[in-house]
Amino acid sequence: MPAGLLGGLGIGLVLTALSTAASAALPPERFAAGTGLLMTARQLGGALGIAGTAAVLTGKGDNWRDVFLMAALASLAAALAGCSMRVRTPKTAKGAESGATGVRPGR
């Protein structure tokens, strides 16, 4: 039971932080689509994880070692995919970095 509590607490904290970080990076006009995509990806990942676990358990009997190996490999693949992503910086308007405003004096 304590392992389940610890796992549930960790997942709750990670998913909350992930949702906050993902939605904070979205521009207001794409907020609804972005959060919808995040929730869809979360549901799809959960469904695939449960399906993979069930497939491993039913294919080889009650072999939890293979389930944990599958989960570890999936976590490693997700970590490598996450490390390969780049952080995007907002694009500035042309000339904004030099202080140009696009307004001519005297007009």
Residue pairs with C-beta under 8 A, 6 or more apart in sequence:
15 42
18 38
19 35
19 38
22 34
22 35
22 38
23 31
23 34
23 35
23 38
26 34
26 35
49 71
49 74
52 70
52 74
53 67
53 70
53 71
56 63
56 66
56 67
56 70
57 63
57 64
57 67
60 66
93 102
95 102
